Amino acid sequence: MIGLVLKGDQQAYAGLVDRYQHFVFTLALKYLGSREDAEEVSQDVFVKAYRSLADFRGSSKFSTWLYTITYNTSVTWLRKKKVETLPMDEERTFARVEGQVSSLRADKVEEKSRHEMVNRAIRMLSADDANLLTLFYKGEQSLEEIGRILGLEPNNVKVKLHRARQRLKEKMELHFAEEVRTLQD
């Protein structure tokens, strides 16, 4: 399909966009936290990908290459907006989670609560740790793919990922001790 796009077939590129638009939007949303920003960044990503498609060598999966563009575009967007990370108001957070609990079935509530708790703990980490965990667990990228995205050796990624997991565990034990104990029971 990429060969067709390089030969000027715009329909082929439209097919690539259709195939990967949800992937790109979801990643941008995870980095940016705003639907509007994620939509704008997603459009930028596909424009950049189109302009740079001749540079795609095929040494990695197309999705990995596109992930790299999405990651870099999101980071640049955040820098331009100078987004500040604010400390989390735990009381408001728990009140909101408790409000959601009453409207969902018990099994879904527990699963959603676990995901939300992990996501909140990830947001407490440094940007580097959060990005690494997001790439590995949510983006389902291999150590090699993450290494290509971040410009690191796979073994270095493995070490950084291990350390990021440790810091995540510490954050969860510190800020969500009761919930962690409940999950372990």
C-alpha positions in Angstrom: 0.0 0.0 0.0 2.9 2.4 0.8 4.3 1.8 -2.6 1.0 2.9 -4.2 1.0 6.1 -2.1 4.5 6.9 -3.1 3.4 6.5 -6.8 0.7 9.2 -6.1 -2.3 7.0 -5.3 -4.3 9.2 -2.9 -6.9 6.5 -2.4 -4.2 4.3 -1.0 -3.2 7.0 1.5 -6.9 7.4 2.5 -6.9 3.7 3.2 -3.8 4.1 5.5 -5.5 6.9 7.3 -8.7 4.9 7.7 -6.7 1.9 9.0 -4.6 3.9 11.6 -6.7 6.9 12.5 -8.1 5.4 15.7 -4.6 4.2 16.7 -3.1 7.6 16.2 -6.0 9.4 17.9 -6.0 7.1 20.9 -2.2 7.6 21.4 -2.5 11.3 21.1 -5.3 11.4 23.5 -3.3 9.5 26.1 -0.5 11.9 25.8 -2.5 15.1 25.6 -5.6 14.4 27.7 -7.8 16.6 25.5 -10.0 15.3 22.6 -9.6 18.6 20.7 -5.9 18.6 21.0 -5.7 14.9 20.1 -7.8 15.6 17.0 -5.6 18.4 15.9 -2.4 16.4 16.6 -3.8 13.4 14.8 -4.3 15.6 11.7 -0.7 16.9 12.0 0.6 13.3 12.3 -1.0 12.2 9.1 0.2 15.3 7.2 3.8 14.7 8.5 3.5 11.0 7.7 2.4 11.7 4.2 5.3 14.2 3.7 7.8 11.7 5.2 6.5 8.5 3.7 9.5 8.3 1.3 11.7 8.1 4.4 9.9 5.0 5.7 12.4 2.2 5.2 10.3 -0.7 6.3 12.9 -1.8 8.9 10.2 -1.6 11.5 6.4 -2.0 11.4 4.5 0.9 9.8 2.6 1.3 13.1 5.9 1.7 15.0 7.0 4.4 12.6 3.6 6.1 12.9 3.8 5.8 16.7 7.1 7.6 16.6 5.6 10.5 14.6 2.6 10.6 17.0 4.8 10.6 20.1 7.1 13.3 18.7 4.2 15.5 17.5 2.5 15.1 20.9 5.6 16.1 22.8 6.1 19.1 20.6 2.5 20.1 21.0 2.8 19.9 24.8 5.9 22.0 24.7 4.2 24.6 22.7 1.2 24.7 25.0 3.5 24.6 28.1 1.2 22.2 29.8 1.7 22.2 33.6 1.3 19.1 35.6 -0.8 19.9 38.6 -0.8 17.9 41.9 -3.6 15.5 42.1 -6.5 16.4 44.5 -7.0 13.0 46.0 -10.3 13.8 47.7 -11.8 15.0 44.4 -10.4 12.0 42.6 -11.9 9.5 45.1 -15.2 11.3 45.1 -15.4 11.1 41.4 -14.5 7.4 41.4 -17.1 6.7 44.1 -19.7 8.5 42.0 -18.9 6.4 39.0 -19.1 3.2 41.1 -22.8 3.5 41.8 -23.7 3.7 38.1 -21.9 0.6 36.9 -22.2 -3.1 37.5 -19.9 -4.5 40.2 -17.5 -6.4 37.9 -17.1 -3.6 35.5 -16.7 -1.2 38.4 -13.8 -3.1 39.8 -12.0 -3.4 36.5 -12.6 0.3 35.6 -11.4 1.2 39.1 -8.2 -0.7 38.7 -7.5 0.9 35.3 -8.3 4.3 36.6 -6.1 3.8 39.7 -3.2 2.7 37.5 -3.7 5.6 35.1 -3.7 8.1 38.0 -0.6 6.6 39.4 1.1 6.7 36.0 0.2 10.4 35.7 2.1 11.0 39.0 5.3 9.7 37.4 7.8 11.7 35.5 7.0 12.2 31.8 9.8 9.7 30.8 8.5 7.0 33.1 4.9 7.6 32.0 5.8 7.5 28.3 7.8 4.3 28.7 5.0 2.5 30.5 2.4 3.8 28.0 4.5 2.6 25.1 5.0 -0.8 26.5 1.6 -1.6 28.1 -0.9 0.6 26.2 0.9 0.9 22.9 1.9 -2.8 23.1 5.3 -1.9 21.7 8.2 -4.3 22.1 11.5 -3.3 23.8 13.1 -3.1 20.3 10.3 -0.9 19.0 10.4 1.4 22.1 14.2 1.6 21.6 13.7 2.8 18.1 11.1 5.3 19.1 13.1 6.8 22.0 16.6 6.3 20.5 17.7 3.8 23.1 19.2 0.3 23.1 16.6 -2.5 24.0 18.6 -3.4 27.1 18.5 0.2 28.2 14.8 0.2 27.6 14.4 -2.9 29.7 16.3 -1.4 32.6 14.3 1.9 32.4 11.1 0.0 32.2 12.0 -2.0 35.3 12.8 1.2 37.2 9.6 2.8 35.9 7.6 -0.2 37.2 9.2 0.1 40.6 8.4 3.8 40.8 4.8 3.0 39.7 4.5 0.4 42.4 5.8 2.9 45.0 3.3 5.5 43.9 0.5 3.0 44.1 1.5 1.8 47.5 1.8 5.4 48.7 -1.3 7.0 47.2 -3.6 4.0 46.8 -2.6 1.7 49.7 -6.1 0.7 50.7 -7.1 -0.1 47.1 -4.0 -2.1 46.5 -4.7 -4.1 49.7 -8.3 -4.7 48.6 -7.0 -6.0 45.2 -4.6 -8.3 46.8 -7.3 -9.9 49.0 
